[in-house]
Amino acid sequence: MKLTIIGAGYVGLVSGVGYSSLGNEVTCIDVDENKVRMIAAGVPPIYEQGLEEALSKVLKEKKLSATTAYSSISSADLVFICVGTPSRSDGSIDLKYVESAAEQVGNELRNSEKFVSIVVRSTVIPGTALNVSKIIEGVSGKKHGRDFGIGMVPEFLKEGTALEDFMNPDRIVMGAEDEKTKELLEELHKGFNCPKIHTDSKTAEMVKYASNTFLLTKISFVNELANFCERIGVDAKEVTVAMGLDRRISPHFLNFGAGAGGSCFPKDVKAIMAFEKSMGFQPRILEVVWETNVKQPLRMTELAEAALGKGNLDGKKVCVLGLAFKADTDDMREAASIPIIKELQKRDCKIAAYDPKAMENAKKIFPDISYAASFEDALRGAEVCFIVTEWKEFKRPPPEFKRLMKSPIVIDGRRVLDPLEAKKTGLVYKGIGYGKK
Ligand SMILES: NC(=O)c1ccc[n+]([C@@H]2O[C@H](COP(=O)([O-])OP(=O)(O)OC[C@H]3O[C@@H](n4cnc5c(N)ncnc54)[C@H](O)[C@@H]3O)[C@@H](O)[C@H]2O)c1
């Protein structure tokens, strides 16, 4: 099939590479010329495992191309809108990129005879795909159902394993507003071996928010549980492992820590809460989930003060291991490291940070802290070490930590170290959820 993808970011590029590797002919469009140049040269602008190899394969096979021009829209079978949907300052969703992509589609369809189905893939509040249809009708003078189709297919990939998730999804939700779009979506996804759900666009849009808000609810629940376990001398990890063995609960997303970040959870929870409130509905559970998640990163500096004594963190030389919002990505959006570093800056700490992938992105946010060439370098001379991202390399044996640090206080925000082993080597170990002495 011929596909056009508008927006070649995490979702657009990964979907483009995924669909083209399944034999479809894909054109990726982006307004960012530099991104387009990089993609066309086989260099993914984002770090994702396996993406570079897969991209160069589909480029060589001439299955994927990248451009800033919108002309491929009128000859496509399906057009996916994968542009960003950021938050406005009040938390509500900003749909300006989706709307401008819809206008571009309208322009291209004005003089076209072909039936093209437009499918929103960005995470959008319920009713957006129907609004995209109206914009296209207004700009092109064409009629939905007769001249073009409308659909919404939410994307559930996780950064870090994006391509793998795209190729092997748990389910595919296809919201179609007309028969032709439903048929095209069914045909496109016939090679995927997973449950497939056909529904309308509004339901598909809601499924995405329901899934993301439920996952953040699970995380905030275990974060609160972890904070309490610390008080009563219990290791929350033992509690969540036992909890997760209950099949009704499942072990996934029971990882407590320094708070959840990333480009999706915070933005999506804020967007759906604002939408629900605009409809006169009070999302009480989500309000608490949100508040819990915002406070959680500061638990790290509280734990440091518990080890040092109140006020004694001020002015210390500290290191921050891990900046990305999670391991295996260079994405800094809403990363827990951001509020933690801001809090450390407020306390005049001298900060050395290290992340295997995200330092270039971090420098744009924190140009004035120092960055180390390796995690060992970051540890050198530090009086407190904050582990903020669960990169595998931080799991190295604790003697390395003790030897390099000036005073061996480790605040483990992701529970990457074994507390007993860490203590045996003389570290003063404090981990989120670790209440044992
Ligand atoms: N990143 C994730 O893990 C993930 C997972 C599932 C869903 N989503 C959702 O998918 C959407 C996209 O997210 P992302 O992380 O890929 O965003 P992103 O910022 O990485 O990419 C969006 C791209 O769209 C481009 N763009 C904006 N307006 C355009 C236009 N009119 N024409 C062409 N290109 C345009 C931007 O230049 C950018 O490259 C969001 O709604 C997000 O919530 C993201």
The ligand as an SDF file (V2000), in Angstrom:
LIG
                    3D

 44 48  0  0  0  0  0  0  0  0999 V2000
    6.9390    9.3360   21.7810 N   0  0  0  0  0  0  0  0  0  0  0  0
    6.1950    8.3320   22.1910 C   0  0  0  0  0  0  0  0  0  0  0  0
    6.6520    7.4160   22.8750 O   0  0  0  0  0  0  0  0  0  0  0  0
    4.7430    8.2490   21.7880 C   0  0  0  0  0  0  0  0  0  0  0  0
    4.0500    7.0330   21.9540 C   0  0  0  0  0  0  0  0  0  0  0  0
    2.7080    6.9700   21.5840 C   0  0  0  0  0  0  0  0  0  0  0  0
    2.0640    8.1110   21.1180 C   0  0  0  0  0  0  0  0  0  0  0  0
    2.7460    9.2800   21.0080 N   0  0  0  0  0  0  0  0  0  0  0  0
    2.0260   10.4510   20.4800 C   0  0  0  0  0  0  0  0  0  0  0  0
    2.3710   10.6230   19.1130 O   0  0  0  0  0  0  0  0  0  0  0  0
    2.4310   12.0100   18.7800 C   0  0  0  0  0  0  0  0  0  0  0  0
    3.7930   12.3540   18.2300 C   0  0  0  0  0  0  0  0  0  0  0  0
    4.7270   12.1430   19.2570 O   0  0  0  0  0  0  0  0  0  0  0  0
    6.3020   12.0710   18.9640 P   0  0  0  0  0  0  0  0  0  0  0  0
    6.9550   11.7110   20.2430 O   0  0  0  0  0  0  0  0  0  0  0  0
    6.5310   11.2610   17.7460 O   0  0  0  0  0  0  0  0  0  0  0  0
    6.5600   13.6280   18.6330 O   0  0  0  0  0  0  0  0  0  0  0  0
    7.8710   14.2960   18.0160 P   0  0  0  0  0  0  0  0  0  0  0  0
    7.9060   15.6770   18.5270 O   0  0  0  0  0  0  0  0  0  0  0  0
    9.0460   13.3890   18.1870 O   0  0  0  0  0  0  0  0  0  0  0  0
    7.5570   14.3320   16.4450 O   0  0  0  0  0  0  0  0  0  0  0  0
    6.5780   15.1390   15.8460 C   0  0  0  0  0  0  0  0  0  0  0  0
    7.1090   15.5980   14.4870 C   0  0  0  0  0  0  0  0  0  0  0  0
    6.0650   16.2640   13.7640 O   0  0  0  0  0  0  0  0  0  0  0  0
    6.6690   17.2960   12.9860 C   0  0  0  0  0  0  0  0  0  0  0  0
    5.6090   18.2210   12.5410 N   0  0  0  0  0  0  0  0  0  0  0  0
    4.8930   19.1020   13.2790 C   0  0  0  0  0  0  0  0  0  0  0  0
    3.9750   19.7210   12.4990 N   0  0  0  0  0  0  0  0  0  0  0  0
    4.1170   19.2160   11.2580 C   0  0  0  0  0  0  0  0  0  0  0  0
    3.4480   19.4420   10.0200 C   0  0  0  0  0  0  0  0  0  0  0  0
    2.4310   20.2940    9.8840 N   0  0  0  0  0  0  0  0  0  0  0  0
    3.8730   18.7600    8.9270 N   0  0  0  0  0  0  0  0  0  0  0  0
    4.8910   17.8790    9.0130 C   0  0  0  0  0  0  0  0  0  0  0  0
    5.5490   17.6110   10.1710 N   0  0  0  0  0  0  0  0  0  0  0  0
    5.1680   18.2650   11.2790 C   0  0  0  0  0  0  0  0  0  0  0  0
    7.7180   17.8790   13.9170 C   0  0  0  0  0  0  0  0  0  0  0  0
    8.6970   18.5900   13.2160 O   0  0  0  0  0  0  0  0  0  0  0  0
    8.2640   16.5960   14.5720 C   0  0  0  0  0  0  0  0  0  0  0  0
    9.3770   16.0800   13.8870 O   0  0  0  0  0  0  0  0  0  0  0  0
    2.0440   12.7610   20.0550 C   0  0  0  0  0  0  0  0  0  0  0  0
    0.6680   12.9950   20.0580 O   0  0  0  0  0  0  0  0  0  0  0  0
    2.3900   11.7610   21.1480 C   0  0  0  0  0  0  0  0  0  0  0  0
    1.6250   11.9460   22.3140 O   0  0  0  0  0  0  0  0  0  0  0  0
    4.0770    9.3670   21.3080 C   0  0  0  0  0  0  0  0  0  0  0  0
  1  2  1  0
  2  3  2  0
  2  4  1  0
  4  5  1  0
  4 44  2  0
  5  6  2  0
  6  7  1  0
  7  8  2  0
  8  9  1  0
  8 44  1  0
  9 10  1  0
  9 42  1  0
 10 11  1  0
 11 12  1  0
 11 40  1  0
 12 13  1  0
 13 14  1  0
 14 15  2  0
 14 16  1  0
 14 17  1  0
 17 18  1  0
 18 19  2  0
 18 20  1  0
 18 21  1  0
 21 22  1  0
 22 23  1  0
 23 24  1  0
 23 38  1  0
 24 25  1  0
 25 26  1  0
 25 36  1  0
 26 27  1  0
 26 35  1  0
 27 28  2  0
 28 29  1  0
 29 30  1  0
 29 35  2  0
 30 31  1  0
 30 32  2  0
 32 33  1  0
 33 34  2  0
 34 35  1  0
 36 37  1  0
 36 38  1  0
 38 39  1  0
 40 41  1  0
 40 42  1  0
 42 43  1  0
M  CHG  2   8   1  16  -1
M  END
$$$$
